[in-house]
Amino acid sequence: MPTNNELAMLFFVQLAAVLAVCRLLGLLLRRLGQPQVVADMAAGFLLGPTLLGHVFPALFDDLFPRLLTVPGTATDIQHPALTTLFVAGQLGLVLYMFVVGLKFDHSILAGHLRQSAVASAAGVLAPIVVGGLLGWYLADGDLWFADDVAAWQAAVFVGAACAITAFPMLARIIHDRGLTRTKIGTVALACAAVDDAAAWILLAIVVAAAQGDPMVALLALGGSALYVAVLLGVKRVAGARFARWSTGEGGARPEALGAVVVVLLVCATFTEWVGVYSVFGAFVLGTCMPRGAFADEIGRRLEPVTSYVLLPLFFVYAGLGTRLDVVFDPTVLATLLLVLVVAFAVKGGACTLAWRATGSSWRDAASLGSLMNARGLMELILLSIGRDAGLITVELYTVLALMTVLTTFAATPLYEWIERRGAAKAGPGTGTATAPLPPPAAEPVGAGQSARR
């Protein structure tokens, strides 16, 4: 059994390797128009068993040991270094989503509430229906689902996988492209939040049915509603008082910063326990924080180390569990192409048509549709839960994981292509949903970094 010092040294080496690969990939993919977050996601696959583990298996086993034999027995357990990597990545994800919530502009969303609601509904319902039909079809085969999974469970699972938009991934793309305080950036984040919540509830229903326990789904739905209601009530009662107390003559009070971090961790723990996961709790808490000097200060302190040190660990941990070699099977490859068409066209197309129907231009509607196809590792988390619950096989996991990577990789270049064509046709001086709106009193966290990148 490794000692604490040995685990610490291994973690330092892992972190150094992860950050180095992420930065090198970022330099390469930037030439293809990809933000750093896509490089972080790709690093997980490069450092995983498919590439590093295949080319340099000894180095892979030394860098990311997965199993440990219990002394005196023949029993293998998960290596504690893997647990350390997972916890550090989850901490980075929670802190980052809290910062995203701090920067969420309520005033922009309030001005486009109808558009957000229509786009969110379309982005959920269309993929669920079409993806559900695809899942129902795949349930007849022996390659994709466990034997005891019913056809309706397969339909709901694939529908949820097609409907999800990776909120953390989309938030990073919007941040890196300077869209945080634009109409399209805010509406996209609102749609992603709604779509992800719906997908997690659907997943809870499927897992509950597989476990024969309806309380799993009821706890997720009721717990998330209670959580939001409590935070909104606390904000209304004590929000202004906290804003006055948290900022002194020298800036943000240290005790206020500590209190917020404690509350953040409690909220993340609660939402993880009820089944809607810690990212939801972190983001909602961030949106409920009173705006002003304190919110700006805590965001400035948390964002750099979170984005550039901790968050890449989250992407790499998820990539360690993927296997891509099964895609060479002709049946798997054909299914991958079918899933790609359904996921890409239905999700993006539904959001595009819905936003166009609310009065937006085709350019803005298509830009939103392209961004909504950024599924990222929230999708991989959903797939991992389905795999660990015994719902799906490694073949379906691989197909949906590849769909996740390819649709996310295509999101930014497609968005930029649409914007360039639209700008060329419209001419200079034409306002769009991607044009920055008048900024609030304080500069948003990370705005300077976005402009430089």
PEMOZI-V991858 format. One record per helix or strand of 2 or more residues. SS is the DSSP state (helix for helix, strand for strand). FROM is the first residue (numbers start at 1). LEN is the number of residues. If there is no record, write none. Layout:
BEGIN
ss/from/len
SS/FROM/LEN
SS/FROM/LEN
END
This chain:
BEGIN
ss/from/len
helix/4/27
helix/36/11
helix/52/4
helix/57/7
strand/67/3
strand/76/3
helix/80/24
helix/106/6
helix/113/26
helix/151/13
helix/167/10
helix/183/29
helix/215/32
strand/247/2
strand/251/2
helix/254/21
helix/278/11
helix/293/27
helix/325/4
helix/330/28
helix/362/10
helix/376/13
helix/394/33
helix/447/6
END
